[in-house]
């Protein structure tokens, strides 16, 4: 009976749908261009950036993009973090080992593309905010300059009475000049970030074509079933003997 049970499980395992799994590991890069410049391009993303990158990989947006590229493929994907801070992507499908490896590599490319789109959107919003502030600050600076020129002209006749006013508006005007210069520098940095591509993931090892199906082989399922059935039958016999005694 144990052998028959094992044989049955072996046949079921032999004809079960095969699943092929491919793995790809990567390090998340630094997101911000300023940090890359400060570190001369050396170093990887912070733990917060790694978690955010993993969330983007798991997001419905990334899954929909992958399904759009492979509309007729059913797949399972698991994303985890290794003890060294790398990201591991495990993707399995029943279609073919070649397709499993191709889709695992595609997950990384899709996530990098989505990240680039999101960064451009964020930088663009920041640039719009800086442009609005710069326009308003320049307007205030011109008004202060006009007032300061008027006070200086009046101070020619009565310099003692207007000295404090001139000094006050000179300080205000100087502050606005500094603010305008800082906003211009920030605008230039944002414009350079807008044009610069976001860093791509550092691939530790790419997904390769699996040599065989994933999971327990059919012979192991049959052998395990035989052993478990024999053990269960033996325990049942001991129970009967115990009841008889």
MIDOSE-1310 file (N, C-alpha, C; in nm, 2 decimals, decimal comma, always signed):
residues 245
xxxx	+0,08/-0,12/+0,00/+0,00/+0,00/+0,00/+0,09/+0,13/+0,00; +0,20/+0,12/+0,08/+0,29/+0,24/+0,08/+0,35/+0,26/-0,06; +0,39/+0,15/-0,12/+0,45/+0,16/-0,26/+0,35/+0,21/-0,36; +0,22/+0,17/-0,35/+0,12/+0,22/-0,44/+0,09/+0,36/-0,42
xxxx	+0,09/+0,41/-0,29/+0,07/+0,55/-0,26/+0,18/+0,63/-0,31; +0,30/+0,58/-0,29/+0,42/+0,66/-0,35/+0,42/+0,66/-0,50; +0,38/+0,55/-0,56/+0,37/+0,55/-0,71/+0,27/+0,65/-0,76; +0,15/+0,65/-0,69/+0,05/+0,75/-0,73/+0,10/+0,89/-0,72
xxxx	+0,16/+0,92/-0,61/+0,22/+1,06/-0,59/+0,33/+1,09/-0,69; +0,40/+0,99/-0,72/+0,51/+1,01/-0,83/+0,44/+1,04/-0,96; +0,34/+0,97/-1,00/+0,27/+1,00/-1,12/+0,21/+1,14/-1,12; +0,14/+1,17/-1,01/+0,09/+1,31/-1,00/+0,19/+1,42/-1,01
xxxx	+0,31/+1,39/-0,94/+0,42/+1,49/-0,95/+0,48/+1,50/-1,08; +0,47/+1,39/-1,16/+0,53/+1,38/-1,29/+0,45/+1,47/-1,39; +0,32/+1,47/-1,37/+0,23/+1,54/-1,47/+0,18/+1,67/-1,41; +0,24/+1,72/-1,30/+0,20/+1,85/-1,25/+0,26/+1,96/-1,34
xxxx	+0,20/+2,08/-1,35/+0,26/+2,18/-1,43/+0,39/+2,23/-1,38; +0,49/+2,23/-1,47/+0,62/+2,27/-1,44/+0,63/+2,42/-1,42; +0,71/+2,46/-1,32/+0,74/+2,60/-1,29/+0,89/+2,63/-1,30; +0,92/+2,73/-1,37/+1,06/+2,77/-1,39/+1,09/+2,90/-1,32
xxxx	+1,19/+2,90/-1,24/+1,22/+3,02/-1,16/+1,36/+3,08/-1,19; +1,36/+3,21/-1,20/+1,49/+3,28/-1,22/+1,50/+3,39/-1,12; +1,63/+3,41/-1,07/+1,66/+3,51/-0,97/+1,75/+3,62/-1,03; +1,73/+3,74/-0,98/+1,82/+3,85/-1,01/+1,85/+3,93/-0,88
xxxx	+1,97/+3,96/-0,86/+2,01/+4,04/-0,74/+2,07/+4,17/-0,78; +2,04/+4,28/-0,70/+2,09/+4,41/-0,74/+2,11/+4,50/-0,62; +2,19/+4,60/-0,63/+2,21/+4,70/-0,53/+2,13/+4,83/-0,58; +2,06/+4,89/-0,49/+1,98/+5,01/-0,53/+2,08/+5,13/-0,53
xxxx	+2,08/+5,21/-0,63/+2,18/+5,32/-0,64/+2,13/+5,44/-0,56; +2,22/+5,53/-0,54/+2,19/+5,66/-0,49/+2,09/+5,74/-0,58; +1,99/+5,79/-0,52/+1,88/+5,85/-0,60/+1,92/+6,00/-0,64; +1,97/+6,07/-0,54/+1,99/+6,21/-0,56/+2,13/+6,24/-0,63
xxxx	+2,13/+6,33/-0,73/+2,25/+6,36/-0,80/+2,35/+6,43/-0,71; +2,31/+6,51/-0,62/+2,40/+6,58/-0,53/+2,48/+6,48/-0,45; +2,42/+6,38/-0,40/+2,49/+6,28/-0,32/+2,59/+6,20/-0,41; +2,55/+6,17/-0,53/+2,64/+6,10/-0,62/+2,77/+6,19/-0,65
xxxx	+2,75/+6,32/-0,67/+2,86/+6,40/-0,69/+2,95/+6,41/-0,57; +2,89/+6,42/-0,45/+2,97/+6,43/-0,32/+3,05/+6,31/-0,30; +2,99/+6,19/-0,34/+3,06/+6,06/-0,31/+3,13/+6,01/-0,44; +3,15/+6,10/-0,54/+3,22/+6,06/-0,66/+3,16/+5,93/-0,73
xxxx	+3,03/+5,92/-0,71/+2,96/+5,81/-0,77/+2,98/+5,68/-0,70; +3,04/+5,68/-0,58/+3,07/+5,56/-0,51/+2,96/+5,54/-0,40; +2,91/+5,42/-0,38/+2,81/+5,40/-0,28/+2,68/+5,36/-0,33; +2,60/+5,31/-0,24/+2,46/+5,26/-0,28/+2,36/+5,34/-0,20
xxxx	+2,23/+5,31/-0,23/+2,12/+5,38/-0,17/+2,12/+5,35/-0,02; +2,06/+5,45/+0,05/+2,04/+5,43/+0,19/+1,93/+5,33/+0,22; +1,92/+5,28/+0,34/+1,81/+5,18/+0,37/+1,67/+5,23/+0,33; +1,65/+5,36/+0,35/+1,52/+5,42/+0,32/+1,50/+5,41/+0,16
xxxx	+1,60/+5,44/+0,09/+1,59/+5,43/-0,06/+1,57/+5,28/-0,10; +1,64/+5,19/-0,04/+1,62/+5,05/-0,07/+1,47/+5,01/-0,05; +1,42/+5,04/+0,07/+1,28/+5,01/+0,10/+1,18/+5,07/+0,00; +1,21/+5,20/-0,04/+1,13/+5,27/-0,14/+1,13/+5,20/-0,27
xxxx	+1,26/+5,16/-0,31/+1,27/+5,09/-0,44/+1,20/+4,95/-0,44; +1,20/+4,88/-0,33/+1,13/+4,76/-0,32/+0,98/+4,78/-0,32; +0,93/+4,88/-0,26/+0,79/+4,92/-0,27/+0,74/+4,95/-0,41; +0,83/+5,01/-0,48/+0,80/+5,04/-0,62/+0,80/+4,92/-0,71
xxxx	+0,89/+4,82/-0,68/+0,89/+4,70/-0,75/+0,76/+4,62/-0,72; +0,71/+4,63/-0,60/+0,59/+4,55/-0,56/+0,46/+4,62/-0,60; +0,47/+4,75/-0,64/+0,35/+4,83/-0,67/+0,27/+4,78/-0,78; +0,14/+4,80/-0,78/+0,05/+4,76/-0,90/+0,10/+4,83/-1,03
xxxx	+0,16/+4,94/-1,02/+0,20/+5,01/-1,14/+0,31/+4,93/-1,21; +0,41/+4,88/-1,13/+0,51/+4,79/-1,19/+0,46/+4,66/-1,24; +0,37/+4,60/-1,17/+0,30/+4,48/-1,21/+0,22/+4,49/-1,34; +0,15/+4,60/-1,35/+0,07/+4,63/-1,47/+0,16/+4,65/-1,59
xxxx	+0,28/+4,72/-1,57/+0,37/+4,73/-1,68/+0,43/+4,60/-1,73; +0,46/+4,51/-1,63/+0,51/+4,38/-1,66/+0,40/+4,30/-1,74; +0,28/+4,31/-1,69/+0,17/+4,23/-1,75/+0,14/+4,29/-1,89; +0,16/+4,42/-1,91/+0,14/+4,48/-2,04/+0,24/+4,43/-2,14
xxxx	+0,37/+4,40/-2,09/+0,47/+4,35/-2,18/+0,46/+4,20/-2,21; +0,40/+4,13/-2,11/+0,38/+3,99/-2,13/+0,23/+3,96/-2,09; +0,14/+3,99/-2,18/+0,00/+3,98/-2,15/-0,06/+3,84/-2,13; +0,00/+3,74/-2,19/-0,06/+3,61/-2,18/+0,02/+3,52/-2,08
xxxx	+0,11/+3,57/-2,00/+0,19/+3,50/-1,91/+0,15/+3,51/-1,77; +0,12/+3,40/-1,70/+0,10/+3,40/-1,56/+0,23/+3,38/-1,48; +0,25/+3,46/-1,38/+0,38/+3,45/-1,31/+0,36/+3,48/-1,16; +0,45/+3,44/-1,08/+0,46/+3,47/-0,94/+0,59/+3,54/-0,92
xxxx	+0,59/+3,64/-0,84/+0,71/+3,72/-0,81/+0,72/+3,75/-0,66; +0,84/+3,73/-0,61/+0,87/+3,76/-0,47/+1,00/+3,85/-0,46; +0,99/+3,96/-0,39/+1,10/+4,05/-0,37/+1,13/+4,06/-0,23; +1,26/+4,05/-0,20/+1,31/+4,05/-0,06/+1,44/+4,12/-0,05
xxxx	+1,48/+4,15/+0,07/+1,61/+4,21/+0,09/+1,71/+4,11/+0,16; +1,83/+4,11/+0,11/+1,93/+4,02/+0,16/+1,99/+4,08/+0,28; +2,07/+4,00/+0,36/+2,14/+4,05/+0,48/+2,24/+4,16/+0,45; +2,29/+4,16/+0,32/+2,39/+4,26/+0,28/+2,33/+4,39/+0,23
xxxx	+2,19/+4,40/+0,23/+2,12/+4,52/+0,18/+2,09/+4,52/+0,04; +2,11/+4,41/-0,03/+2,08/+4,40/-0,17/+1,93/+4,36/-0,19; +1,88/+4,37/-0,31/+1,74/+4,33/-0,34/+1,74/+4,21/-0,42; +1,66/+4,11/-0,38/+1,66/+3,98/-0,46/+1,52/+3,97/-0,52
xxxx	+1,51/+3,95/-0,65/+1,39/+3,93/-0,72/+1,38/+3,78/-0,77; +1,27/+3,71/-0,73/+1,25/+3,57/-0,76/+1,12/+3,56/-0,84; +1,13/+3,53/-0,97/+1,02/+3,52/-1,06/+1,00/+3,38/-1,12; +0,88/+3,33/-1,11/+0,86/+3,19/-1,16/+0,74/+3,20/-1,25
xxxx	+0,74/+3,11/-1,36/+0,63/+3,10/-1,45/+0,63/+2,96/-1,51; +0,52/+2,92/-1,56/+0,51/+2,78/-1,61/+0,53/+2,77/-1,76; +0,56/+2,88/-1,82/+0,57/+2,88/-1,97/+0,71/+2,83/-2,02; +0,82/+2,89/-1,98/+0,95/+2,84/-2,02/+1,05/+2,90/-1,94
xxxx	+1,17/+2,84/-1,92/+1,28/+2,89/-1,84/+1,33/+3,02/-1,91; +1,33/+3,03/-2,04/+1,38/+3,15/-2,11/+1,29/+3,27/-2,08; +1,16/+3,25/-2,07/+1,07/+3,36/-2,04/+1,08/+3,40/-1,90; +1,11/+3,31/-1,81/+1,12/+3,34/-1,67/+1,24/+3,43/-1,65
xxxx	+1,35/+3,40/-1,71/+1,47/+3,48/-1,70/+1,45/+3,62/-1,76; +1,39/+3,62/-1,88/+1,36/+3,75/-1,95/+1,27/+3,84/-1,86; +1,17/+3,78/-1,80/+1,08/+3,87/-1,72/+1,14/+3,91/-1,59; +1,23/+3,83/-1,53/+1,30/+3,87/-1,41/+1,39/+3,99/-1,44
xxxx	+1,46/+3,99/-1,55/+1,54/+4,10/-1,59/+1,46/+4,23/-1,63; +1,34/+4,20/-1,68/+1,25/+4,31/-1,72/+1,20/+4,38/-1,60; +1,18/+4,31/-1,49/+1,13/+4,38/-1,37/+1,22/+4,49/-1,32; +1,35/+4,47/-1,33/+1,45/+4,57/-1,29/+1,44/+4,69/-1,38
xxxx	+1,44/+4,66/-1,51/+1,43/+4,77/-1,61/+1,30/+4,85/-1,60; +1,19/+4,79/-1,57/+1,06/+4,86/-1,56/+1,07/+4,95/-1,43; +1,12/+4,89/-1,32/+1,13/+4,97/-1,20/+1,22/+5,10/-1,22; +1,33/+5,08/-1,29/+1,42/+5,19/-1,31/+1,35/+5,30/-1,40
xxxx	+1,27/+5,26/-1,50/+1,20/+5,35/-1,58/+1,09/+5,43/-1,50; +1,02/+5,35/-1,42/+0,92/+5,42/-1,34/+0,98/+5,52/-1,24; +1,09/+5,48/-1,19/+1,16/+5,57/-1,09/+1,21/+5,69/-1,16; +1,26/+5,68/-1,29/+1,30/+5,80/-1,37/+1,18/+5,89/-1,39
xxxx	+1,07/+5,84/-1,42/+0,95/+5,92/-1,45/+0,90/+5,99/-1,32; +0,91/+5,92/-1,21/+0,87/+5,98/-1,08/+0,97/+6,09/-1,04; +1,09/+6,07/-1,06/+1,19/+6,17/-1,02/+1,18/+6,30/-1,11; +1,15/+6,27/-1,24/+1,13/+6,39/-1,33/+1,01/+6,47/-1,29
xxxx	+0,91/+6,40/-1,25/+0,79/+6,47/-1,20/+0,81/+6,55/-1,08; +0,88/+6,49/-0,98/+0,92/+6,56/-0,86/+1,01/+6,68/-0,88; +1,11/+6,66/-0,97/+1,20/+6,77/-1,00/+1,12/+6,88/-1,07; +1,04/+6,84/-1,16/+0,96/+6,94/-1,24/+0,87/+7,03/-1,15
xxxx	+0,81/+6,96/-1,05/+0,72/+7,04/-0,95/+0,81/+7,13/-0,87; +0,93/+7,08/-0,83/+1,02/+7,17/-0,75/+1,06/+7,29/-0,84; +1,09/+7,26/-0,96/+1,13/+7,37/-1,05/+1,02/+7,47/-1,07; +0,90/+7,43/-1,08/+0,78/+7,52/-1,10/+0,77/+7,61/-0,97
xxxx	+0,79/+7,55/-0,85/+0,79/+7,62/-0,73/+0,90/+7,72/-0,72; +1,02/+7,69/-0,76/+1,13/+7,78/-0,75/+1,11/+7,89/-0,85; +1,06/+7,86/-0,97/+1,04/+7,97/-1,07/+0,94/+8,07/-1,02; +0,83/+8,02/-0,95/+0,73/+8,11/-0,90/+0,79/+8,20/-0,79
xxxx	+0,87/+8,14/-0,70/+0,94/+8,22/-0,59/+1,04/+8,32/-0,65; +1,11/+8,27/-0,75/+1,21/+8,36/-0,81/+1,14/+8,48/-0,87; +1,03/+8,46/-0,94/+0,96/+8,57/-1,00/+0,91/+8,67/-0,90; +0,85/+8,62/-0,79/+0,80/+8,70/-0,69/+0,91/+8,78/-0,61
xxxx	+1,02/+8,71/-0,59/+1,13/+8,77/-0,52/+1,20/+8,88/-0,61; +1,21/+8,86/-0,74/+1,26/+8,96/-0,83/+1,17/+9,08/-0,83; +1,04/+9,06/-0,83/+0,95/+9,17/-0,83/+0,96/+9,25/-0,70; +0,98/+9,19/-0,58/+1,00/+9,26/-0,46/+1,13/+9,33/-0,46
xxxx	+1,23/+9,27/-0,52/+1,36/+9,34/-0,53/+1,36/+9,47/-0,61; +1,28/+9,46/-0,72/+1,27/+9,58/-0,81/+1,19/+9,69/-0,73; +1,09/+9,66/-0,66/+1,02/+9,76/-0,58/+1,11/+9,82/-0,48; +1,19/+9,74/-0,41/+1,28/+9,79/-0,31/+1,39/+9,88/-0,37
xxxx	+1,43/+9,84/-0,49/+1,53/+9,92/-0,56/+1,47/+10,06/-0,60; +1,35/+10,06/-0,65/+1,29/+10,19/-0,68/+1,27/+10,27/-0,56; +1,23/+10,21/-0,45/+1,21/+10,29/-0,32/+1,35/+10,34/-0,27; +1,45/+10,26/-0,28/+1,58/+10,30/-0,24/+1,64/+10,41/-0,33
xxxx	+1,62/+10,40/-0,46/+1,67/+10,51/-0,55/+1,60/+10,64/-0,51; +1,46/+10,63/-0,48/+1,39/+10,75/-0,45/+1,44/+10,81/-0,31; +1,47/+10,73/-0,22/+1,52/+10,78/-0,09/+1,66/+10,84/-0,10; +1,74/+10,78/-0,19/+1,88/+10,84/-0,21/+1,87/+10,97/-0,28
xxxx	+1,77/+10,99/-0,37/+1,76/+11,12/-0,43/+1,71/+11,22/-0,33; +1,62/+11,18/-0,24/+1,57/+11,28/-0,14/+1,67/+11,31/-0,04; +1,76/+11,21/-0,01/+1,86/+11,23/+0,09/+1,97/+11,33/+0,05; +1,97/+11,36/-0,08/+2,07/+11,46/-0,12/+2,04/+11,60/-0,05
xxxx	+1,92/+11,63/-0,03/+1,88/+11,75/+0,03/+1,88/+11,74/+0,19; +1,84/+11,63/+0,24/+1,83/+11,61/+0,38/+1,88/+11,47/+0,42; +2,01/+11,46/+0,42/+2,07/+11,33/+0,44/+2,06/+11,28/+0,58; +2,06/+11,37/+0,68/+2,06/+11,33/+0,82/+1,92/+11,27/+0,85
xxxx	+1,81/+11,33/+0,80/+1,68/+11,28/+0,83/+1,65/+11,15/+0,77; +1,70/+11,12/+0,65/+1,67/+11,00/+0,58/+1,78/+10,89/+0,58; +1,88/+10,92/+0,66/+1,99/+10,82/+0,66/+1,95/+10,68/+0,71; +1,87/+10,69/+0,82/+1,82/+10,56/+0,88/+1,73/+10,48/+0,78
xxxx	+1,65/+10,56/+0,71/+1,56/+10,49/+0,61/+1,64/+10,43/+0,49; +1,74/+10,51/+0,45/+1,82/+10,46/+0,34/+1,89/+10,33/+0,39; +1,95/+10,33/+0,51/+2,02/+10,22/+0,56/+1,93/+10,09/+0,57; +1,80/+10,12/+0,62/+1,71/+10,01/+0,63/+1,67/+9,94/+0,50
xxxx	+1,65/+10,03/+0,40/+1,61/+9,97/+0,27/+1,73/+9,91/+0,20; +1,85/+9,96/+0,23/+1,97/+9,90/+0,17/+1,98/+9,75/+0,22; +1,96/+9,74/+0,35/+1,97/+9,60/+0,41/+1,86/+9,51/+0,35; +1,74/+9,57/+0,34/+1,63/+9,49/+0,28/+1,66/+9,45/+0,13
xxxx	+1,71/+9,54/+0,06/+1,75/+9,52/-0,08/+1,86/+9,42/-0,09; +1,96/+9,43/+0,00/+2,07/+9,33/+0,00/+2,02/+9,19/+0,03; +1,92/+9,18/+0,12/+1,87/+9,04/+0,15/+1,79/+8,98/+0,03; +1,72/+9,07/-0,04/+1,65/+9,02/-0,16/+1,74/+8,98/-0,27
xxxx	+1,85/+9,05/-0,29/+1,95/+9,02/-0,39/+2,01/+8,88/-0,35; +2,04/+8,86/-0,23/+2,09/+8,72/-0,18/+1,99/+8,61/-0,21; +1,86/+8,64/-0,18/+1,76/+8,54/-0,20/+1,74/+8,51/-0,35; +1,75/+8,61/-0,44/+1,74/+8,59/-0,58/+1,86/+8,51/-0,63
xxxx	+1,98/+8,53/-0,59/+2,09/+8,46/-0,63/+2,08/+8,31/-0,59; +2,03/+8,29/-0,46/+2,02/+8,15/-0,41/+1,91/+8,08/-0,50; +1,80/+8,14/-0,53/+1,70/+8,08/-0,61/+1,75/+8,05/-0,75; +1,83/+8,14/-0,81/+1,89/+8,11/-0,94/+1,98/+7,99/-0,94
xxxx	+2,06/+7,98/-0,83/+2,15/+7,86/-0,82/+2,07/+7,73/-0,81; +1,96/+7,74/-0,73/+1,87/+7,63/-0,71/+1,80/+7,59/-0,84; +1,76/+7,69/-0,91/+1,70/+7,66/-1,04/+1,79/+7,59/-1,14; +1,92/+7,64/-1,14/+2,02/+7,58/-1,23/+2,04/+7,43/-1,19
xxxx	+2,05/+7,40/-1,06/+2,07/+7,26/-1,01/+1,95/+7,18/-1,05; +1,83/+7,23/-1,03/+1,71/+7,15/-1,07/+1,70/+7,13/-1,22; +1,74/+7,23/-1,30/+1,74/+7,21/-1,44/+1,84/+7,10/-1,49; +1,96/+7,10/-1,42/+2,06/+7,00/-1,45/+2,01/+6,86/-1,41
xxxx	+1,94/+6,85/-1,29/+1,89/+6,72/-1,25/+1,77/+6,68/-1,34; +1,70/+6,77/-1,40/+1,59/+6,74/-1,49/+1,64/+6,67/-1,62; +1,76/+6,72/-1,66/+1,82/+6,67/-1,78/+1,90/+6,54/-1,76; +1,95/+6,52/-1,64/+2,04/+6,41/-1,61/+1,95/+6,28/-1,59
xxxx	+1,99/+6,17/-1,65/+1,92/+6,05/-1,63/+1,94/+5,99/-1,48; +1,84/+5,93/-1,43/+1,85/+5,87/-1,30/+1,94/+5,75/-1,30; +2,02/+5,72/-1,20/+2,11/+5,61/-1,19/+2,03/+5,48/-1,20; +2,09/+5,39/-1,28/+2,03/+5,25/-1,30/+2,07/+5,16/-1,18
xxxx	+2,00/+5,06/-1,16/+2,03/+4,96/-1,06/+2,16/+4,89/-1,09; +2,24/+4,86/-0,98/+2,36/+4,79/-1,00/+2,34/+4,64/-0,99; +2,34/+4,57/-1,11/+2,31/+4,43/-1,11/+2,43/+4,35/-1,05; +2,40/+4,27/-0,95/+2,50/+4,18/-0,89/+2,52/+4,06/-0,98
xxxx	+2,41/+4,00/-1,01/+2,41/+3,89/-1,11/+2,27/+3,89/-1,18; +2,27/+3,88/-1,32/+2,15/+3,89/-1,39/+2,07/+3,75/-1,38; +1,95/+3,76/-1,42/+1,87/+3,63/-1,42/+1,92/+3,54/-1,54; +1,93/+3,42/-1,51/+1,98/+3,32/-1,60/+1,87/+3,22/-1,63
xxxx	+1,88/+3,14/-1,74/+1,79/+3,04/-1,77/+1,80/+2,92/-1,68; +1,69/+2,88/-1,62/+1,70/+2,77/-1,53/+1,72/+2,64/-1,60; +1,80/+2,55/-1,54/+1,83/+2,42/-1,60/+1,72/+2,32/-1,59; +1,63/+2,34/-1,50/+1,51/+2,25/-1,49/+1,40/+2,32/-1,41
xxxx	+1,29/+2,25/-1,40/+1,18/+2,31/-1,32/+1,21/+2,33/-1,17; +1,15/+2,43/-1,11/+1,17/+2,46/-0,97/+1,08/+2,36/-0,89; +1,11/+2,35/-0,76/+1,03/+2,27/-0,67/+1,09/+2,13/-0,65; +1,02/+2,05/-0,58/+1,06/+1,91/-0,55/+1,04/+1,82/-0,67
xxxx	+1,14/+1,75/-0,71/+1,12/+1,66/-0,82/+1,02/+1,55/-0,80; +0,96/+1,49/-0,90/+0,86/+1,39/-0,89/+0,90/+1,27/-0,81; +1,03/+1,22/-0,83/+1,07/+1,10/-0,76/+1,08/+1,13/-0,61; +1,12/+1,25/-0,57/+1,13/+1,28/-0,43/+0,99/+1,29/-0,37
xxxx	+0,89/+1,34/-0,45/+0,75/+1,34/-0,40/+0,70/+1,20/-0,37; +0,73/+1,10/-0,47/+0,69/+0,97/-0,45/+0,76/+0,90/-0,33; +0,89/+0,92/-0,32/+0,96/+0,86/-0,21/+0,92/+0,92/-0,07; +0,89/+1,05/-0,07/+0,84/+1,10/+0,06/+0,70/+1,05/+0,09
xxxx	+0,62/+1,04/-0,01/+0,48/+0,99/+0,01/+0,49/+0,84/+0,06; +0,58/+0,76/+0,00/+0,59/+0,62/+0,05/+0,63/+0,62/+0,19; +0,73/+0,70/+0,23/+0,78/+0,70/+0,37/+0,67/+0,74/+0,47; +0,60/+0,85/+0,43/+0,49/+0,90/+0,52/+0,38/+0,80/+0,53
xxxx	+0,34/+0,74/+0,42/+0,23/+0,64/+0,43/+0,27/+0,52/+0,52; +0,40/+0,48/+0,50/+0,44/+0,36/+0,58/+0,45/+0,40/+0,73; +0,50/+0,52/+0,76/+0,50/+0,57/+0,90/+0,36/+0,58/+0,96; +0,27/+0,64/+0,88/+0,13/+0,65/+0,93/+0,07/+0,51/+0,95
xxxx	+0,09/+0,42/+0,86/+0,04/+0,28/+0,88/+0,10/+0,21/+1,00; +0,23/+0,24/+1,02/+0,30/+0,18/+1,14/+0,24/+0,23/+1,27; +0,22/+0,36/+1,27/+0,16/+0,42/+1,39/+0,02/+0,37/+1,41; -0,06/+0,35/+1,30/-0,19/+0,30/+1,32/-0,19/+0,16/+1,37
xxxx	-0,09/+0,07/+1,33/-0,08/-0,06/+1,38/-0,05/-0,06/+1,53; +0,04/+0,03/+1,57/+0,07/+0,04/+1,71/-0,05/+0,08/+1,79; -0,14/+0,17/+1,73/-0,26/+0,21/+1,80/-0,35/+0,10/+1,82; -0,37/+0,01/+1,71/-0,46/-0,10/+1,72/-0,41/-0,20/+1,83
xxxx	-0,28/-0,23/+1,83/-0,22/-0,32/+1,93/-0,25/-0,26/+2,07; -0,23/-0,13/+2,09/-0,25/-0,07/+2,22/-0,40/-0,08/+2,26; -0,49/-0,07/+2,16/-0,63/-0,08/+2,20/-0,67/-0,23/+2,23; -0,60/-0,32/+2,16/-0,64/-0,46/+2,18/-0,59/-0,51/+2,32
x	-0,47/-0,45/+2,37/-0,42/-0,49/+2,49/-0,50/-0,42/+2,61
